[in-house]
Amino acid sequence: MSSYQKTKLEYERIKEERARKREEFLKDKAQREEALKKYKENLNISAVEKQNQEGSAQPQSAYGAIAAKDSSSAQIIQYYP
């Protein structure tokens, strides 16, 4: 085997190894991004649930959080502190 052929084989081996490592990196990156996305979604859901629990535990006064639908403009009015 000539030195040219040896060099060519070595080059091909290195090229394949780099492609494999890059493929693994991209797969790992996609998995990390997916895990981070799920974590953020769960974090948001937990925050909303916590707010809902805290909001329902507070006693409401006679004027607090009254929601009425205005038939003329179809808007929901949630004022009256």
Secondary structure, DSSP 8 states (H G I E B T S, - for coil): --HHHHHHHHHHHHHHHHHHHHHHHHHHHHHHHHHHHHHHHHHHHHHHHHHHHHHHHS---TTTT--EEETTTTEEE----
